[in-house]
Amino acid sequence: MDKNTIITKVNDFLVDEFEAELDELTPEANLKETLELDSLDYVDLVVAVESEFGVKLAAEDFVGVETLENFYNLIDKKVN
């Protein structure tokens, strides 16, 4: 799966599931601040990613993941 497809799918479910504004979803946007995520939201996010992409994510996968670009890269690495 190419990275543009990953970005599109991630952005789509962030808009649908987390009510994010599409224009806020820039690569440099802070994941936690932009989406206003709490710990339960992270669980929902992990479940959505695992369901959409068929990969498993663990807490340690999120070390250093602060921006959407980091998040896209994490999924890209797991998928490919």
Distance bins in CASP14 RR format, pairs under 12 A and 6 or more apart:
PFRMAT RR
TARGET T0000
AUTHOR 0000-0000-0000
RMODE 2
METHOD distances of the structure
MODEL  1
1 7 0 0 0 0 0 1 0 0 0 0 0
1 8 0 0 0 0 0 1 0 0 0 0 0
1 9 0 0 0 0 1 0 0 0 0 0 0
1 10 0 0 0 0 0 1 0 0 0 0 0
1 52 0 0 0 0 0 1 0 0 0 0 0
1 53 1 0 0 1 0 0 0 0 0 0 0
1 54 0 0 0 0 0 1 0 0 0 0 0
1 55 0 0 0 0 0 1 0 0 0 0 0
1 72 0 0 0 0 0 1 0 0 0 0 0
1 75 0 0 0 0 1 0 0 0 0 0 0
1 76 0 0 0 0 1 0 0 0 0 0 0
1 77 0 0 0 0 0 1 0 0 0 0 0
1 78 0 0 0 0 0 1 0 0 0 0 0
1 79 1 0 1 0 0 0 0 0 0 0 0
1 80 1 0 0 1 0 0 0 0 0 0 0
2 8 0 0 0 0 1 0 0 0 0 0 0
2 9 0 0 0 0 0 1 0 0 0 0 0
2 72 0 0 0 0 0 1 0 0 0 0 0
2 75 0 0 0 0 0 1 0 0 0 0 0
2 76 0 0 0 0 1 0 0 0 0 0 0
2 79 0 0 0 0 1 0 0 0 0 0 0
2 80 0 0 0 0 1 0 0 0 0 0 0
3 9 0 0 0 0 0 1 0 0 0 0 0
3 10 0 0 0 0 0 1 0 0 0 0 0
3 27 0 0 0 0 0 1 0 0 0 0 0
3 69 0 0 0 0 0 1 0 0 0 0 0
3 71 0 0 0 0 0 1 0 0 0 0 0
3 72 1 0 0 1 0 0 0 0 0 0 0
3 73 0 0 0 0 1 0 0 0 0 0 0
3 74 0 0 0 0 0 1 0 0 0 0 0
3 75 0 0 0 0 1 0 0 0 0 0 0
3 76 1 0 1 0 0 0 0 0 0 0 0
3 77 0 0 0 0 0 1 0 0 0 0 0
3 79 0 0 0 0 1 0 0 0 0 0 0
3 80 0 0 0 0 1 0 0 0 0 0 0
4 10 0 0 0 0 0 1 0 0 0 0 0
4 11 0 0 0 0 0 1 0 0 0 0 0
4 72 0 0 0 0 1 0 0 0 0 0 0
4 76 0 0 0 0 0 1 0 0 0 0 0
5 11 0 0 0 0 0 1 0 0 0 0 0
5 12 0 0 0 0 0 1 0 0 0 0 0
5 52 0 0 0 0 0 1 0 0 0 0 0
5 53 0 0 0 0 0 1 0 0 0 0 0
5 72 0 0 0 0 0 1 0 0 0 0 0
5 75 0 0 0 0 0 1 0 0 0 0 0
5 76 0 0 0 0 1 0 0 0 0 0 0
5 79 0 0 0 0 1 0 0 0 0 0 0
5 80 0 0 0 0 0 1 0 0 0 0 0
6 12 0 0 0 0 0 1 0 0 0 0 0
6 13 0 0 0 0 0 1 0 0 0 0 0
6 49 0 0 0 0 1 0 0 0 0 0 0
6 52 0 0 0 0 1 0 0 0 0 0 0
6 53 1 0 0 1 0 0 0 0 0 0 0
6 55 0 0 0 0 0 1 0 0 0 0 0
6 68 0 0 0 0 0 1 0 0 0 0 0
6 69 0 0 0 0 0 1 0 0 0 0 0
6 71 0 0 0 0 1 0 0 0 0 0 0
6 72 1 0 1 0 0 0 0 0 0 0 0
6 73 0 0 0 0 1 0 0 0 0 0 0
6 74 0 0 0 0 1 0 0 0 0 0 0
6 75 1 0 1 0 0 0 0 0 0 0 0
6 76 1 0 1 0 0 0 0 0 0 0 0
6 77 0 0 0 0 0 1 0 0 0 0 0
6 78 0 0 0 0 1 0 0 0 0 0 0
6 79 1 0 0 1 0 0 0 0 0 0 0
6 80 0 0 0 0 1 0 0 0 0 0 0
7 13 0 0 0 0 0 1 0 0 0 0 0
7 14 0 0 0 0 0 1 0 0 0 0 0
7 22 0 0 0 0 0 1 0 0 0 0 0
7 25 0 0 0 0 1 0 0 0 0 0 0
7 26 0 0 0 0 0 1 0 0 0 0 0
7 27 0 0 0 0 1 0 0 0 0 0 0
7 68 0 0 0 0 1 0 0 0 0 0 0
7 69 0 0 0 0 1 0 0 0 0 0 0
7 71 0 0 0 0 1 0 0 0 0 0 0
7 72 1 0 1 0 0 0 0 0 0 0 0
7 73 0 0 0 0 0 1 0 0 0 0 0
7 75 0 0 0 0 1 0 0 0 0 0 0
7 76 0 0 0 0 1 0 0 0 0 0 0
7 79 0 0 0 0 0 1 0 0 0 0 0
8 14 0 0 0 0 0 1 0 0 0 0 0
8 15 0 0 0 0 0 1 0 0 0 0 0
8 22 0 0 0 0 0 1 0 0 0 0 0
8 25 0 0 0 0 0 1 0 0 0 0 0
8 52 0 0 0 0 0 1 0 0 0 0 0
8 72 0 0 0 0 0 1 0 0 0 0 0
8 75 0 0 0 0 0 1 0 0 0 0 0
9 15 0 0 0 0 0 1 0 0 0 0 0
9 16 0 0 0 0 0 1 0 0 0 0 0
9 17 0 0 0 0 0 1 0 0 0 0 0
9 48 0 0 0 0 1 0 0 0 0 0 0
9 49 0 0 0 0 1 0 0 0 0 0 0
9 51 0 0 0 0 0 1 0 0 0 0 0
9 52 1 0 1 0 0 0 0 0 0 0 0
9 53 1 0 0 1 0 0 0 0 0 0 0
9 54 0 0 0 0 0 1 0 0 0 0 0
9 71 0 0 0 0 0 1 0 0 0 0 0
9 72 0 0 0 0 1 0 0 0 0 0 0
9 75 0 0 0 0 1 0 0 0 0 0 0
9 76 0 0 0 0 0 1 0 0 0 0 0
9 79 0 0 0 0 0 1 0 0 0 0 0
10 16 0 0 0 0 0 1 0 0 0 0 0
10 17 0 0 0 0 0 1 0 0 0 0 0
10 18 0 0 0 0 0 1 0 0 0 0 0
10 20 0 0 0 0 0 1 0 0 0 0 0
10 22 0 0 0 0 0 1 0 0 0 0 0
10 25 0 0 0 0 1 0 0 0 0 0 0
10 27 0 0 0 0 0 1 0 0 0 0 0
10 29 0 0 0 0 0 1 0 0 0 0 0
10 31 0 0 0 0 0 1 0 0 0 0 0
10 35 0 0 0 0 0 1 0 0 0 0 0
10 45 0 0 0 0 1 0 0 0 0 0 0
10 48 0 0 0 0 1 0 0 0 0 0 0
10 49 1 0 0 1 0 0 0 0 0 0 0
10 52 0 0 0 0 1 0 0 0 0 0 0
10 53 0 0 0 0 1 0 0 0 0 0 0
10 68 1 0 0 1 0 0 0 0 0 0 0
10 69 0 0 0 0 0 1 0 0 0 0 0
10 70 0 0 0 0 0 1 0 0 0 0 0
10 71 1 0 0 1 0 0 0 0 0 0 0
10 72 1 0 0 1 0 0 0 0 0 0 0
10 73 0 0 0 0 0 1 0 0 0 0 0
10 74 0 0 0 0 0 1 0 0 0 0 0
10 75 1 0 0 1 0 0 0 0 0 0 0
10 76 0 0 0 0 1 0 0 0 0 0 0
10 79 0 0 0 0 0 1 0 0 0 0 0
11 17 0 0 0 0 0 1 0 0 0 0 0
11 18 0 0 0 0 0 1 0 0 0 0 0
11 20 1 0 0 1 0 0 0 0 0 0 0
11 21 0 0 0 0 0 1 0 0 0 0 0
11 22 1 0 0 1 0 0 0 0 0 0 0
11 23 0 0 0 0 0 1 0 0 0 0 0
11 24 0 0 0 0 1 0 0 0 0 0 0
11 25 1 0 1 0 0 0 0 0 0 0 0
11 26 0 0 0 0 0 1 0 0 0 0 0
11 27 0 0 0 0 0 1 0 0 0 0 0
11 29 0 0 0 0 0 1 0 0 0 0 0
11 34 0 0 0 0 0 1 0 0 0 0 0
11 35 0 0 0 0 0 1 0 0 0 0 0
11 52 0 0 0 0 0 1 0 0 0 0 0
11 68 0 0 0 0 1 0 0 0 0 0 0
11 71 0 0 0 0 0 1 0 0 0 0 0
11 72 0 0 0 0 1 0 0 0 0 0 0
11 75 0 0 0 0 0 1 0 0 0 0 0
12 18 0 0 0 0 0 1 0 0 0 0 0
12 20 0 0 0 0 0 1 0 0 0 0 0
12 22 0 0 0 0 1 0 0 0 0 0 0
12 25 0 0 0 0 1 0 0 0 0 0 0
12 48 0 0 0 0 0 1 0 0 0 0 0
12 52 0 0 0 0 1 0 0 0 0 0 0
13 19 0 0 0 0 0 1 0 0 0 0 0
13 20 0 0 0 0 1 0 0 0 0 0 0
13 22 0 0 0 0 0 1 0 0 0 0 0
13 25 0 0 0 0 0 1 0 0 0 0 0
13 35 0 0 0 0 0 1 0 0 0 0 0
13 44 0 0 0 0 1 0 0 0 0 0 0
13 45 0 0 0 0 1 0 0 0 0 0 0
13 46 0 0 0 0 0 1 0 0 0 0 0
13 47 0 0 0 0 0 1 0 0 0 0 0
13 48 1 0 1 0 0 0 0 0 0 0 0
13 49 0 0 0 0 1 0 0 0 0 0 0
13 50 0 0 0 0 0 1 0 0 0 0 0
13 51 0 0 0 0 1 0 0 0 0 0 0
13 52 1 0 0 1 0 0 0 0 0 0 0
13 53 0 0 0 0 0 1 0 0 0 0 0
13 71 0 0 0 0 0 1 0 0 0 0 0
13 75 0 0 0 0 0 1 0 0 0 0 0
14 20 1 0 1 0 0 0 0 0 0 0 0
14 21 0 0 0 0 1 0 0 0 0 0 0
14 22 0 0 0 0 1 0 0 0 0 0 0
14 24 0 0 0 0 1 0 0 0 0 0 0
14 25 1 0 0 1 0 0 0 0 0 0 0
14 26 0 0 0 0 0 1 0 0 0 0 0
14 29 0 0 0 0 0 1 0 0 0 0 0
14 31 0 0 0 0 1 0 0 0 0 0 0
14 34 0 0 0 0 1 0 0 0 0 0 0
14 35 1 0 0 1 0 0 0 0 0 0 0
14 36 0 0 0 0 0 1 0 0 0 0 0
14 37 0 0 0 0 0 1 0 0 0 0 0
14 41 0 0 0 0 0 1 0 0 0 0 0
14 44 0 0 0 0 0 1 0 0 0 0 0
14 45 0 0 0 0 1 0 0 0 0 0 0
14 48 0 0 0 0 1 0 0 0 0 0 0
14 49 0 0 0 0 0 1 0 0 0 0 0
14 52 0 0 0 0 0 1 0 0 0 0 0
14 68 0 0 0 0 1 0 0 0 0 0 0
14 71 0 0 0 0 1 0 0 0 0 0 0
14 72 0 0 0 0 0 1 0 0 0 0 0
14 75 0 0 0 0 0 1 0 0 0 0 0
15 21 1 0 0 1 0 0 0 0 0 0 0
15 22 1 0 1 0 0 0 0 0 0 0 0
15 23 0 0 0 0 0 1 0 0 0 0 0
15 24 0 0 0 0 1 0 0 0 0 0 0
15 25 1 0 0 1 0 0 0 0 0 0 0
15 34 0 0 0 0 0 1 0 0 0 0 0
15 35 0 0 0 0 0 1 0 0 0 0 0
15 48 0 0 0 0 0 1 0 0 0 0 0
16 22 0 0 0 0 0 1 0 0 0 0 0
16 44 0 0 0 0 0 1 0 0 0 0 0
16 48 0 0 0 0 1 0 0 0 0 0 0
16 52 0 0 0 0 0 1 0 0 0 0 0
17 35 0 0 0 0 1 0 0 0 0 0 0
17 37 0 0 0 0 0 1 0 0 0 0 0
17 41 0 0 0 0 1 0 0 0 0 0 0
17 44 1 0 0 1 0 0 0 0 0 0 0
17 45 0 0 0 0 1 0 0 0 0 0 0
17 46 0 0 0 0 0 1 0 0 0 0 0
17 47 0 0 0 0 1 0 0 0 0 0 0
17 48 1 0 1 0 0 0 0 0 0 0 0
17 49 0 0 0 0 0 1 0 0 0 0 0
17 51 0 0 0 0 0 1 0 0 0 0 0
17 52 0 0 0 0 0 1 0 0 0 0 0
18 24 0 0 0 0 0 1 0 0 0 0 0
18 25 0 0 0 0 0 1 0 0 0 0 0
18 31 0 0 0 0 0 1 0 0 0 0 0
18 32 0 0 0 0 0 1 0 0 0 0 0
18 34 0 0 0 0 1 0 0 0 0 0 0
18 35 1 0 1 0 0 0 0 0 0 0 0
18 36 0 0 0 0 1 0 0 0 0 0 0
18 37 1 0 0 1 0 0 0 0 0 0 0
18 38 0 0 0 0 0 1 0 0 0 0 0
18 40 0 0 0 0 0 1 0 0 0 0 0
18 41 1 0 0 1 0 0 0 0 0 0 0
18 42 0 0 0 0 0 1 0 0 0 0 0
18 44 1 0 0 1 0 0 0 0 0 0 0
18 45 1 0 0 1 0 0 0 0 0 0 0
18 48 0 0 0 0 1 0 0 0 0 0 0
18 68 0 0 0 0 0 1 0 0 0 0 0
19 25 0 0 0 0 0 1 0 0 0 0 0
19 34 0 0 0 0 0 1 0 0 0 0 0
19 35 0 0 0 0 1 0 0 0 0 0 0
19 36 0 0 0 0 1 0 0 0 0 0 0
19 37 0 0 0 0 0 1 0 0 0 0 0
19 41 0 0 0 0 0 1 0 0 0 0 0
20 26 0 0 0 0 0 1 0 0 0 0 0
20 29 0 0 0 0 1 0 0 0 0 0 0
20 31 0 0 0 0 0 1 0 0 0 0 0
20 33 0 0 0 0 0 1 0 0 0 0 0
20 34 1 0 0 1 0 0 0 0 0 0 0
20 35 1 0 1 0 0 0 0 0 0 0 0
20 36 0 0 0 0 1 0 0 0 0 0 0
20 37 0 0 0 0 0 1 0 0 0 0 0
20 41 0 0 0 0 0 1 0 0 0 0 0
20 45 0 0 0 0 0 1 0 0 0 0 0
20 68 0 0 0 0 1 0 0 0 0 0 0
21 29 0 0 0 0 0 1 0 0 0 0 0
21 34 0 0 0 0 1 0 0 0 0 0 0
21 35 0 0 0 0 0 1 0 0 0 0 0
21 36 0 0 0 0 0 1 0 0 0 0 0
22 29 0 0 0 0 0 1 0 0 0 0 0
22 34 0 0 0 0 0 1 0 0 0 0 0
22 68 0 0 0 0 0 1 0 0 0 0 0
23 29 0 0 0 0 0 1 0 0 0 0 0
23 34 0 0 0 0 0 1 0 0 0 0 0
24 30 0 0 0 0 0 1 0 0 0 0 0
24 31 0 0 0 0 0 1 0 0 0 0 0
24 33 0 0 0 0 1 0 0 0 0 0 0
24 34 1 0 1 0 0 0 0 0 0 0 0
24 35 0 0 0 0 1 0 0 0 0 0 0
24 36 0 0 0 0 0 1 0 0 0 0 0
24 68 0 0 0 0 1 0 0 0 0 0 0
25 31 0 0 0 0 0 1 0 0 0 0 0
25 34 1 0 0 1 0 0 0 0 0 0 0
25 35 0 0 0 0 1 0 0 0 0 0 0
25 67 0 0 0 0 0 1 0 0 0 0 0
25 68 1 0 0 1 0 0 0 0 0 0 0
25 69 0 0 0 0 0 1 0 0 0 0 0
25 71 0 0 0 0 0 1 0 0 0 0 0
25 72 0 0 0 0 0 1 0 0 0 0 0
26 34 0 0 0 0 1 0 0 0 0 0 0
26 67 0 0 0 0 1 0 0 0 0 0 0
26 68 1 0 0 1 0 0 0 0 0 0 0
26 69 0 0 0 0 1 0 0 0 0 0 0
26 72 0 0 0 0 0 1 0 0 0 0 0
27 34 0 0 0 0 0 1 0 0 0 0 0
27 66 0 0 0 0 0 1 0 0 0 0 0
27 67 1 0 0 1 0 0 0 0 0 0 0
27 68 1 0 1 0 0 0 0 0 0 0 0
27 69 1 1 0 0 0 0 0 0 0 0 0
27 70 0 0 0 0 1 0 0 0 0 0 0
27 71 0 0 0 0 1 0 0 0 0 0 0
27 72 1 0 0 1 0 0 0 0 0 0 0
27 73 0 0 0 0 1 0 0 0 0 0 0
28 34 0 0 0 0 1 0 0 0 0 0 0
28 66 0 0 0 0 1 0 0 0 0 0 0
28 67 1 0 1 0 0 0 0 0 0 0 0
28 68 1 0 0 1 0 0 0 0 0 0 0
28 69 1 0 0 1 0 0 0 0 0 0 0
28 70 0 0 0 0 1 0 0 0 0 0 0
28 71 0 0 0 0 0 1 0 0 0 0 0
28 72 0 0 0 0 0 1 0 0 0 0 0
29 35 0 0 0 0 1 0 0 0 0 0 0
29 36 0 0 0 0 0 1 0 0 0 0 0
29 66 0 0 0 0 1 0 0 0 0 0 0
29 67 1 0 0 1 0 0 0 0 0 0 0
29 68 1 0 1 0 0 0 0 0 0 0 0
29 69 0 0 0 0 1 0 0 0 0 0 0
29 70 0 0 0 0 0 1 0 0 0 0 0
29 71 0 0 0 0 1 0 0 0 0 0 0
29 72 0 0 0 0 0 1 0 0 0 0 0
30 36 0 0 0 0 0 1 0 0 0 0 0
30 37 0 0 0 0 0 1 0 0 0 0 0
30 64 0 0 0 0 0 1 0 0 0 0 0
30 65 0 0 0 0 0 1 0 0 0 0 0
30 66 1 0 0 1 0 0 0 0 0 0 0
30 67 1 0 0 1 0 0 0 0 0 0 0
30 68 0 0 0 0 1 0 0 0 0 0 0
30 69 0 0 0 0 0 1 0 0 0 0 0
30 70 0 0 0 0 1 0 0 0 0 0 0
30 71 0 0 0 0 0 1 0 0 0 0 0
31 37 1 0 0 1 0 0 0 0 0 0 0
31 41 0 0 0 0 0 1 0 0 0 0 0
31 42 0 0 0 0 1 0 0 0 0 0 0
31 45 0 0 0 0 1 0 0 0 0 0 0
31 62 0 0 0 0 1 0 0 0 0 0 0
31 64 0 0 0 0 0 1 0 0 0 0 0
31 65 1 0 0 1 0 0 0 0 0 0 0
31 66 1 0 0 1 0 0 0 0 0 0 0
31 67 1 0 0 1 0 0 0 0 0 0 0
31 68 1 0 1 0 0 0 0 0 0 0 0
31 69 0 0 0 0 1 0 0 0 0 0 0
31 70 1 0 0 1 0 0 0 0 0 0 0
31 71 1 0 1 0 0 0 0 0 0 0 0
31 72 0 0 0 0 0 1 0 0 0 0 0
31 73 0 0 0 0 0 1 0 0 0 0 0
31 74 0 0 0 0 0 1 0 0 0 0 0
32 38 0 0 0 0 1 0 0 0 0 0 0
32 39 0 0 0 0 0 1 0 0 0 0 0
32 41 0 0 0 0 1 0 0 0 0 0 0
32 42 0 0 0 0 1 0 0 0 0 0 0
32 45 0 0 0 0 0 1 0 0 0 0 0
32 62 0 0 0 0 0 1 0 0 0 0 0
32 64 0 0 0 0 0 1 0 0 0 0 0
32 65 0 0 0 0 1 0 0 0 0 0 0
32 66 1 0 0 1 0 0 0 0 0 0 0
32 67 0 0 0 0 1 0 0 0 0 0 0
32 68 0 0 0 0 0 1 0 0 0 0 0
32 70 0 0 0 0 0 1 0 0 0 0 0
32 71 0 0 0 0 0 1 0 0 0 0 0
33 66 0 0 0 0 1 0 0 0 0 0 0
33 67 0 0 0 0 1 0 0 0 0 0 0
33 68 0 0 0 0 0 1 0 0 0 0 0
34 41 0 0 0 0 0 1 0 0 0 0 0
34 66 0 0 0 0 0 1 0 0 0 0 0
34 67 0 0 0 0 1 0 0 0 0 0 0
34 68 1 0 0 1 0 0 0 0 0 0 0
34 69 0 0 0 0 0 1 0 0 0 0 0
34 71 0 0 0 0 0 1 0 0 0 0 0
35 41 1 0 0 1 0 0 0 0 0 0 0
35 42 0 0 0 0 1 0 0 0 0 0 0
35 44 0 0 0 0 0 1 0 0 0 0 0
35 45 0 0 0 0 1 0 0 0 0 0 0
35 48 0 0 0 0 0 1 0 0 0 0 0
35 66 0 0 0 0 0 1 0 0 0 0 0
35 67 0 0 0 0 0 1 0 0 0 0 0
35 68 0 0 0 0 1 0 0 0 0 0 0
35 71 0 0 0 0 1 0 0 0 0 0 0
36 42 0 0 0 0 0 1 0 0 0 0 0
37 43 0 0 0 0 1 0 0 0 0 0 0
37 44 0 0 0 0 1 0 0 0 0 0 0
37 45 1 0 0 1 0 0 0 0 0 0 0
37 46 0 0 0 0 0 1 0 0 0 0 0
37 62 0 0 0 0 0 1 0 0 0 0 0
37 65 0 0 0 0 0 1 0 0 0 0 0
37 66 0 0 0 0 0 1 0 0 0 0 0
37 68 0 0 0 0 0 1 0 0 0 0 0
37 71 0 0 0 0 0 1 0 0 0 0 0
38 44 0 0 0 0 1 0 0 0 0 0 0
38 45 0 0 0 0 0 1 0 0 0 0 0
39 45 0 0 0 0 0 1 0 0 0 0 0
39 46 0 0 0 0 0 1 0 0 0 0 0
39 59 0 0 0 0 0 1 0 0 0 0 0
39 62 0 0 0 0 0 1 0 0 0 0 0
40 46 0 0 0 0 0 1 0 0 0 0 0
40 47 0 0 0 0 0 1 0 0 0 0 0
41 47 0 0 0 0 0 1 0 0 0 0 0
41 48 0 0 0 0 0 1 0 0 0 0 0
42 48 0 0 0 0 0 1 0 0 0 0 0
42 49 0 0 0 0 0 1 0 0 0 0 0
42 57 0 0 0 0 1 0 0 0 0 0 0
42 58 0 0 0 0 0 1 0 0 0 0 0
42 59 0 0 0 0 1 0 0 0 0 0 0
42 61 0 0 0 0 0 1 0 0 0 0 0
42 62 1 0 0 1 0 0 0 0 0 0 0
42 65 0 0 0 0 0 1 0 0 0 0 0
42 71 0 0 0 0 0 1 0 0 0 0 0
43 49 0 0 0 0 0 1 0 0 0 0 0
43 50 0 0 0 0 0 1 0 0 0 0 0
43 57 0 0 0 0 0 1 0 0 0 0 0
43 59 0 0 0 0 0 1 0 0 0 0 0
43 62 0 0 0 0 0 1 0 0 0 0 0
44 50 0 0 0 0 0 1 0 0 0 0 0
44 51 0 0 0 0 0 1 0 0 0 0 0
45 51 0 0 0 0 0 1 0 0 0 0 0
45 52 0 0 0 0 0 1 0 0 0 0 0
45 53 0 0 0 0 0 1 0 0 0 0 0
45 57 0 0 0 0 1 0 0 0 0 0 0
45 61 0 0 0 0 0 1 0 0 0 0 0
45 62 0 0 0 0 1 0 0 0 0 0 0
45 65 0 0 0 0 0 1 0 0 0 0 0
45 68 0 0 0 0 0 1 0 0 0 0 0
45 71 0 0 0 0 1 0 0 0 0 0 0
45 74 0 0 0 0 0 1 0 0 0 0 0
45 75 0 0 0 0 0 1 0 0 0 0 0
46 52 0 0 0 0 0 1 0 0 0 0 0
46 53 0 0 0 0 0 1 0 0 0 0 0
46 54 0 0 0 0 0 1 0 0 0 0 0
46 55 0 0 0 0 1 0 0 0 0 0 0
46 56 0 0 0 0 1 0 0 0 0 0 0
46 57 1 0 1 0 0 0 0 0 0 0 0
46 58 0 0 0 0 1 0 0 0 0 0 0
46 59 0 0 0 0 1 0 0 0 0 0 0
46 61 0 0 0 0 1 0 0 0 0 0 0
46 62 0 0 0 0 1 0 0 0 0 0 0
46 65 0 0 0 0 0 1 0 0 0 0 0
46 71 0 0 0 0 0 1 0 0 0 0 0
46 74 0 0 0 0 0 1 0 0 0 0 0
46 75 0 0 0 0 0 1 0 0 0 0 0
46 78 0 0 0 0 0 1 0 0 0 0 0
47 53 0 0 0 0 0 1 0 0 0 0 0
47 54 0 0 0 0 0 1 0 0 0 0 0
47 55 0 0 0 0 0 1 0 0 0 0 0
47 56 0 0 0 0 0 1 0 0 0 0 0
47 57 0 0 0 0 1 0 0 0 0 0 0
48 54 0 0 0 0 0 1 0 0 0 0 0
48 55 0 0 0 0 0 1 0 0 0 0 0
48 57 0 0 0 0 0 1 0 0 0 0 0
48 71 0 0 0 0 0 1 0 0 0 0 0
48 75 0 0 0 0 0 1 0 0 0 0 0
49 55 1 0 0 1 0 0 0 0 0 0 0
49 56 0 0 0 0 1 0 0 0 0 0 0
49 57 1 0 1 0 0 0 0 0 0 0 0
49 58 0 0 0 0 0 1 0 0 0 0 0
49 61 0 0 0 0 1 0 0 0 0 0 0
49 62 0 0 0 0 0 1 0 0 0 0 0
49 65 0 0 0 0 0 1 0 0 0 0 0
49 71 0 0 0 0 1 0 0 0 0 0 0
49 72 0 0 0 0 0 1 0 0 0 0 0
49 74 0 0 0 0 1 0 0 0 0 0 0
49 75 1 0 0 1 0 0 0 0 0 0 0
49 76 0 0 0 0 0 1 0 0 0 0 0
49 78 0 0 0 0 1 0 0 0 0 0 0
49 79 0 0 0 0 1 0 0 0 0 0 0
50 56 1 0 0 1 0 0 0 0 0 0 0
50 57 1 0 0 1 0 0 0 0 0 0 0
50 58 0 0 0 0 0 1 0 0 0 0 0
50 61 0 0 0 0 0 1 0 0 0 0 0
50 75 0 0 0 0 0 1 0 0 0 0 0
50 78 0 0 0 0 1 0 0 0 0 0 0
50 79 0 0 0 0 0 1 0 0 0 0 0
51 57 0 0 0 0 0 1 0 0 0 0 0
52 75 0 0 0 0 1 0 0 0 0 0 0
52 78 0 0 0 0 0 1 0 0 0 0 0
52 79 0 0 0 0 1 0 0 0 0 0 0
53 71 0 0 0 0 0 1 0 0 0 0 0
53 72 0 0 0 0 0 1 0 0 0 0 0
53 74 0 0 0 0 0 1 0 0 0 0 0
53 75 1 0 0 1 0 0 0 0 0 0 0
53 76 0 0 0 0 1 0 0 0 0 0 0
53 77 0 0 0 0 0 1 0 0 0 0 0
53 78 1 0 0 1 0 0 0 0 0 0 0
53 79 1 0 1 0 0 0 0 0 0 0 0
53 80 0 0 0 0 0 1 0 0 0 0 0
54 75 0 0 0 0 0 1 0 0 0 0 0
54 78 0 0 0 0 1 0 0 0 0 0 0
54 79 1 0 0 1 0 0 0 0 0 0 0
55 61 0 0 0 0 1 0 0 0 0 0 0
55 74 0 0 0 0 1 0 0 0 0 0 0
55 75 1 0 0 1 0 0 0 0 0 0 0
55 76 0 0 0 0 0 1 0 0 0 0 0
55 77 0 0 0 0 1 0 0 0 0 0 0
55 78 1 0 1 0 0 0 0 0 0 0 0
55 79 1 0 1 0 0 0 0 0 0 0 0
55 80 0 0 0 0 0 1 0 0 0 0 0
56 74 0 0 0 0 0 1 0 0 0 0 0
56 75 0 0 0 0 0 1 0 0 0 0 0
56 78 1 0 0 1 0 0 0 0 0 0 0
56 79 0 0 0 0 0 1 0 0 0 0 0
57 63 0 0 0 0 0 1 0 0 0 0 0
57 65 0 0 0 0 1 0 0 0 0 0 0
57 71 0 0 0 0 0 1 0 0 0 0 0
57 74 1 0 0 1 0 0 0 0 0 0 0
57 75 0 0 0 0 1 0 0 0 0 0 0
57 77 0 0 0 0 0 1 0 0 0 0 0
57 78 1 0 0 1 0 0 0 0 0 0 0
57 79 0 0 0 0 0 1 0 0 0 0 0
58 65 0 0 0 0 0 1 0 0 0 0 0
58 74 0 0 0 0 0 1 0 0 0 0 0
58 78 0 0 0 0 0 1 0 0 0 0 0
59 65 0 0 0 0 0 1 0 0 0 0 0
60 74 0 0 0 0 0 1 0 0 0 0 0
61 70 0 0 0 0 0 1 0 0 0 0 0
61 71 0 0 0 0 0 1 0 0 0 0 0
61 73 0 0 0 0 0 1 0 0 0 0 0
61 74 1 0 1 0 0 0 0 0 0 0 0
61 75 0 0 0 0 1 0 0 0 0 0 0
61 77 0 0 0 0 1 0 0 0 0 0 0
61 78 1 0 0 1 0 0 0 0 0 0 0
62 70 0 0 0 0 1 0 0 0 0 0 0
62 71 0 0 0 0 1 0 0 0 0 0 0
62 74 1 0 0 1 0 0 0 0 0 0 0
62 75 0 0 0 0 0 1 0 0 0 0 0
62 78 0 0 0 0 0 1 0 0 0 0 0
63 70 0 0 0 0 0 1 0 0 0 0 0
63 74 0 0 0 0 1 0 0 0 0 0 0
64 70 1 0 0 1 0 0 0 0 0 0 0
64 71 0 0 0 0 0 1 0 0 0 0 0
64 73 0 0 0 0 0 1 0 0 0 0 0
64 74 0 0 0 0 1 0 0 0 0 0 0
65 71 1 0 1 0 0 0 0 0 0 0 0
65 72 0 0 0 0 1 0 0 0 0 0 0
65 73 0 0 0 0 1 0 0 0 0 0 0
65 74 1 0 1 0 0 0 0 0 0 0 0
65 75 0 0 0 0 0 1 0 0 0 0 0
65 77 0 0 0 0 0 1 0 0 0 0 0
65 78 0 0 0 0 0 1 0 0 0 0 0
66 73 0 0 0 0 0 1 0 0 0 0 0
66 74 0 0 0 0 0 1 0 0 0 0 0
67 73 0 0 0 0 1 0 0 0 0 0 0
67 74 0 0 0 0 0 1 0 0 0 0 0
68 74 0 0 0 0 0 1 0 0 0 0 0
68 75 0 0 0 0 0 1 0 0 0 0 0
69 75 0 0 0 0 0 1 0 0 0 0 0
69 76 0 0 0 0 0 1 0 0 0 0 0
70 76 0 0 0 0 0 1 0 0 0 0 0
70 77 0 0 0 0 0 1 0 0 0 0 0
71 77 0 0 0 0 0 1 0 0 0 0 0
71 78 0 0 0 0 0 1 0 0 0 0 0
72 78 0 0 0 0 0 1 0 0 0 0 0
72 79 0 0 0 0 0 1 0 0 0 0 0
72 80 0 0 0 0 0 1 0 0 0 0 0
73 79 0 0 0 0 0 1 0 0 0 0 0
73 80 0 0 0 0 0 1 0 0 0 0 0
74 80 0 0 0 0 0 1 0 0 0 0 0
END
